[in-house]
Amino acid sequence: MTEQEIYKMVTNILSDFSEVSIDNMRMESKLMADLELNSLDVVNIVMAFEDSFNLSIPDSDLDKFKTIADTVSYIKNHS
Amino acid sequence: METKYPFHKVKHEVKTIQELLDWSGYTYASNDAYRFFEGNTICAKTYKELLQDVQFAGRYLKENFASASHIAVIGPTSYQWIVAWLSIVTTGLVAVPLDRLLQSDEILKLLRQADVSTLIFDNEQHLVAEAVHDACPEITCICMTEPFYGQDSFVAQLLIQRKLGEPLWSESVDSDTIAEIVFTSGTTGNYKGCVLTHKNLAWNAMNGSTYAALTPKDKTMSILPIHHTLEVTAGMLTPFCSGVTVCINDSLRHIQRNLNIFHPECMIAVPMVVEMLNKNIWITAKKTKQEQKLQFALKLSKCLQKLHIHIERQLFASVLDKLGGNLRLLVVGGAYLEPKLVENFSAMGITIVQGYGVTECGPVVACNTDRKWKADSVGQTVTGCKIKIVDGEIWVSGPIVMQGYYNDPQANRDAFEGEWYKTGDLGYMDKNGYLYLTGRKKNLIILSNGENVSPEELEQKLTEIPGICEVIVCAEKNTLTAEIYSEPGADINVIEQQIEGVNKTLPEYKNIRKVIFRDTPFPKTTTQKIKRNYSNIS
């Protein structure tokens, strides 16, 4: 998958949990500060990534998902 | 004012945790007390087995540790943690539950502050135990499941004791005996150790069984961190009063899965969990294009409820099935909960019993009941306690109030006025005795996961960063945010990187998630203190 395709899927998933619209999301958007997500949301979002990208993400990697850019590059490197 | 209200009856009165465990061990002997995962298998322990395990472990502790020793316990929620805590407390020793998310240096500080002689730890906290072993050789470290520097594991000691024959309590515990010292965040960032007695906790456990009707056929699922007082009393001890089975959720990631494995009727939760469940319900509705149907069903159910017609479980069968199918009660405390969520969940057939508490009162001070509740109130004063409002502040007296802060006479002078404990929370009571919260007297941030954060502690750490002149930390929409006035010409990117560095030294819930830079210094009081309400953070 290209970075652009991953970005599109990631922002789609994020929009389910965040009140920020996809149009207002940017690569540098921070999940907690800018998208107003809490730590439980991040847990759920990571599980949604696992399903959508057929990945297995260990608990120890949860703190690597700080921005959309982090997320996209993590998924790109692990899928 | 003292109040009478539609609480359920206490099944059996107890004065100590020992009496409670003893009574439940005989009354509900064959009922499962705990269900939990061991690998991929679900194990169960009956009330009789739990009582015996606690007595075996208690005999080992009694024989090996001086009376009134302070024993710290650290780890995720597990059957071993629970047996360790109960055996310490029922043997007349003092338990010191610790937050497993704290860094080693903070744990060391707390162990010293509470005069801990022994640390029982989960293997997950192996590195912390190594640090304690190196820095405090006088503290005995016992791993729950593995040997550690020549010490047999806690589980191994249980097996040895089992071979030595049936245990009995060697002596009974007095209700004024100290059961535990629990740390709570002070407003300056220093932790204070709340000394809670058997009486404090036994009252809390019994009161807990009066908020809602639960029977030995019911199950709860434990999801909150076990060191929290709400989880210890409402999550662990209250179920003993009704023979309820507690199912241990093994990870936050597995809540949804485990709801469908354990099928609990009840959960003890913080607002963040309720918000998450609500979000998941709406995400599923959106994906299945059922949003409008769900909205209509909510309106319909609310109307029917006014007519005392209850078809919630049929109307919302698919929603409830996703939550395990049996969930009908959420006991929620620890932070502000939106009344709309209370109303919507009720319309779906899940009653939210919202309460208010502070660690210093073990913790529940006021609570709604499943018979009668108000969505925007935290309920009425719990049985046997009194609340009065002094200059807007909530004061509490009664058998739930702690003995005091451990070794902290100044904090005790500040917190008590005779028998009254001053909570620092602001609120008022309506004419029916329902309590409403309006804010905090002291600067303490309460996050939706129930964690308390001292802004001053974080501000002090941030002002040590070169380039930061003034800083205020607030919670903006539940996100810890720092508003900074930096030195003219200071590199903002460097400051942000340094804040990331500070975050790494703190538990995750204390991390600064958002930084706002301001152009001018903060307005000050005459004593040159920053006026907090002049911050730009909403």
HADDOCK unambig.tbl for C-alpha pairs under 7 A between the chains (distance, minus, plus):
assign (segid A and resid 16 and name CA) (segid B and resid 283 and name CA) 6.10 0.50 0.50
assign (segid A and resid 17 and name CA) (segid B and resid 279 and name CA) 6.98 0.50 0.50
assign (segid A and resid 32 and name CA) (segid B and resid 513 and name CA) 6.43 0.50 0.50
assign (segid A and resid 33 and name CA) (segid B and resid 479 and name CA) 6.47 0.50 0.50
assign (segid A and resid 33 and name CA) (segid B and resid 513 and name CA) 5.29 0.50 0.50
assign (segid A and resid 33 and name CA) (segid B and resid 514 and name CA) 5.12 0.50 0.50
assign (segid A and resid 40 and name CA) (segid B and resid 276 and name CA) 6.97 0.50 0.50
assign (segid A and resid 41 and name CA) (segid B and resid 276 and name CA) 6.87 0.50 0.50
assign (segid A and resid 43 and name CA) (segid B and resid 253 and name CA) 5.98 0.50 0.50
assign (segid A and resid 44 and name CA) (segid B and resid 253 and name CA) 6.82 0.50 0.50
